[in-house]
């Protein structure tokens, strides 16, 4: 488990029989909520727990959890669906990720939670992310939350609890987890071998697990080249659009959104959130913008997140965004 939630874990496990049968763990994405939920499940199922209640890591229950075969533990997560691939050989399947947890998955829990545990102890169901429950699945789970069998615990993980039905929330005790302090997160990222951990953490809004994933997946690769184009004193939106035409739109819009946020923040508050390594360049741009126009552009880019997965002419789309950006950062040129 990530190191920054040890106190919260000890407190939860220390409640013993007083621990709620349904616990909703909420907080920003990428801070380690799933790791926390798994550590809690391990502690509840461990047969030789340590004095604080944490799992020993050596007993049969811990070994089964490590191998993903514990008979008294279930995970509900969005399913991978099979569909026929028309271009493949007859009878072959390709997989397609579903964004939802289905009612069929919830119904499969019925026998699990109403039959005695294999080890004579607790049973644990972990749901992640809970907002992936579709309407029917949420209603089906609600019945189990209302009348839970003895020694059965539900651990719900949620990045967006506002999307959960109020009936689900009302049956759970809530535990809010926040971002670790930056010093702790940076130290952890350095231990994982992340290059430029300050930048990675800032780009991921302080979420260390997202920062690690972004580093491993090369998601920040090309960011410096991108910023070099839009901060060039001779910035030409048409030439920049041509140079950036192969940049994935999700990455392009994300970087533009964060850059314009920092321009507005630097101009109005004197602070930078996402691009701490570009303070000098941000200050130079912020001095010549009209704050309201920059704020409008930043809000437009937030809305543009809805369009990046639609079929678009990438070159023309990037060009239109950069032309709007040029009008904000070079108002004198626009007036001329």
N, C-alpha and C positions, 0 to 999 in steps of 0.2 A: 504494500500500500504506500501511496505517496506520504511523505514524512510530515506534512503540515496539518493533518487531521487526527493525530494520535490522541490528543486530549478529548476531542469529540467522540472518538471511538471508545475510549475507556469509560467515558460518562455513559454512553448508550449501553455498553455491555455490563456496566456496573449496576444497572437497574434490575438485572435478574428477572424475576417473575413479574416485575412491574413494567417491563418493557412493553410498549404498545404492540398489539397484534398487527397493526398496519402503520407503517412509518413512511411518510413522504419526504424524501430527501431532495431539496430544491436548491438551485444555485446556477450561476452562469455555466455555459458549456466549456468544457476543457479544463476544469479545475481539479478533477479527480473524484467526482461523485460516484461513478461506477466502481472505481477502486475501493472507495469507502464502503459502498453497499456490499461488495464481495467480501471485504474484510469483516464486516458485521455478520454476514452469513457464515463465514468460516468460524467466527467466535461462537455463534449460536449452535453450530453443529459439531464443534470440536468435542472430543470425548475426554481430553485431558488438558483443558484450558489453563493458561497461566493465571497468576494471582489476579491480574487486572481483567481477566475474561478473554484476552486475546487468544487466538488459535495457537496451538503448540507447534503445528507444522510437521508432526511426526506420527500421529496416531492414524488409525485406519481411515477415519472420517476425513482427515486432512489429505491423505493420499488419494482418496476417491475424488475429492473436490479438485485436486490438482490434475487428475486425469479426466475430469468432466463426467464422472460416472457415479456420483453420489446418489443413492436411491431416494434420499429424502430432500433433494434440492432440484428446483426447476427454474429455468430462466424463460421469461416471455420477452421476445424481441421481434422486430419486423422480420417477416419470413422471407426466404428466397423462394420465389415461385418458379416452377418449370413451365416452359412453353415450347411448342414445336418449332424447330428451325426449318423453314421451308427450303432453304438453300443447302441444308445438310443431308446426309444419307437418311433414308427412311427409318423412322423410329428413334432418331437421336433427339436429344433435348438440349436447349440452352437455358441458362438461368437468368432470371430477371429479379432484381431487388425490389421488394415491396416497401412502401413507406409506412405500412400499417401493421398493427397486431390484430389478427382476425378473431372473430368469434369462435371459430373452430379451435384455435389455439387455447382460448380460455376454457372452452368446454372440455378440452382434454385434461384440465386440472381436476375435474370433478372426482374421479376415482382416486387421484393422488392425494387430495386433501381429506377425503372421507374414509380412507383406509388407514389402519394403524401404521405408524412409521416402522421401517425395517429395523431400526436400531433402538427402538423404544424411547426415543427422545423427540426433539423438535423436528418440524418440517419447515422449509423456507422456500418462498416463491419470490423471485426478483423480477421486477418489470422495468425494462429500460429501452427507450424512454417512455414514460407512462403516457405522454401526450400522443404516442403513436397508436394507442387503443382507438379503434374506430367506434362509432356510436354504439353498435350492437355489442362489441366486445366489452366496452366500458359498462354497459348495463348488465352483462353477464357476470363480470367481475364484481360488480356492486353486491350481488347476492351473497358472494363468498365473504366479502368484507363486512356485511351486516350480521352474518351468523357464522363467524369463523370457528372451525373446530379447535379444540384445545391444543395447545403447543404448536400452533401453526402461525407463522409470521409472514406477512407480506411486506416487501421492501420495494417501494416505488421510487424510481429515479426520474427527475423532471428538470429539463432546461427551461421549459415554458409552462409553468403550472397554471397560468391564466387560461390555457387551452383545455385544461381538464374540467370535466363536469363538476359542478359544485357538490353534487351528491358523493362523488369519489373523494373529494378533498375533505368533506365533513366527516368521513369515516376514518380519516388518518390523523395521526399526530405528525406535525410538521417539524422538520429539522432543516434550517437554512444554513448552507455552507457558503462561505465567501472566498474571494481570491486570497491566496497566500500573500504575505507581505513581499514586496519586490526583492528584497535582499535574499530571502529564503528561496524564492523562485529562481532567481539568477544563479545562486549557488548550485541548485539542483540541475539547471540546464547546463552549466559548465561541467558538472559531473557526467552528464550524458554526452558530452563532446559536441555540443551545439556551437557552431561558429557564430560570432556576433550575437550572443544571447540577449543583450540589451535591445537590439533592433528586433529580433524575433519576438521577444516578449511584448514589446510595444506594438508591433504590427498585429499581434493576436490579443490585444486589449487586456494584457496581464494574465492570460490563461496559459499556464506553463505546458499543459499537455498538448494544447493546440500549437504552441510554439515549437515543441519537439516534433510534432507531426509535420508542421510546415517545413522544418529544417530537413527532416528525413525525406520528404517528398519533393524537395527542391522547389517549393512553392514561392520562395523569395528569390529564386534565381532570376536574374534579368531585371530586378527592381532598380538597381543602380543605373543600368542603361536606360531604362524607362525614365527615371528622374533626370538623367543627363539631358534627354531630349526636351523635356518640358521646362527645364530651368536654364536652358541655353539662352544667353542674352539675345541671340539672333533667332529665337524660337519662331519657326514657321510651321503652323498647324498642318498644312498640306504635306510638307516634306516629312514631318514627324509621323503623320498618319501612315504614310507609305512605309516608313521604317518600322512601325509597330504593327503592321497589318497581320502578322502571324502570331501576335500575342493573344492568348485565350481571353475572351471577353470578360469572363468572371474575374480574372486577375487584373485586367485593364481597368474595369470599373471600380473594383475594390481599391486599387492603388490610387486612382483618381479621387475617389470619395475620401480616403484618408488624407491625401495631400491637401485637398481643398478644406477639409475640416481643420487641419493644422494651420493653414493660411489664415482662416477666420479667427481661430483661437489665438494665434500669435499677434494678430492685429488688435484684437479686442481685449485679450486677457494677458498677453505676454507669456503664454505657455504653449508647449508642444506635447501632443499625446502619442502620435503614431510614428513620427520620423525624427527621433532624437539625434540621429547622426547628420541631419540636414539643417541644423539650426541657422547657420549663416545664410544658406540659400532661401530658407523660409522667411527670414527677416527681410531680405532684399525684396522678395516678392510682396510681402505683406505691406511694405511701406507705400507701394504704389497702387493698391487696390481700393475700390470703393466697397466697404464692408457689406452693405446690404446686397449688392450685386453678387459678391462672393458667397454670401449665405444662401441666396436663391439657387446658385449653381450647386452648392453642396447638397441642398435638399433635393434638387433635381436628380443628382447622382444617386442618392439614397433610393429614390423611386425607380431609377433605371435598373436596380437589381432584379426587378420583376421581368425585364425584357431580355436578359442575357441568354436565356435558354431557348428563346424563340428563333426560328430561322431568320437570319439577317444577312445583309451584305456587310461583312465585317469591316471591310475597308471604308465604306461610306459611313458606317456607324461610328467608327473611331474618329473619322474626319469631322463629323458633326459635333461630337463631344469636344474635340480639341479646338474647333472654331469657337464654340461657346466659352471654353476656358480662355482662349486668346483674347476674347472681347473683355473678359474680366481682368486679366493680369496686365493687359496693354491697352488701357482705356484711351490713351492719347492717340494710338494708332487707329483705334476704331473711329475716334472723332475726326481724324484726318481723312 
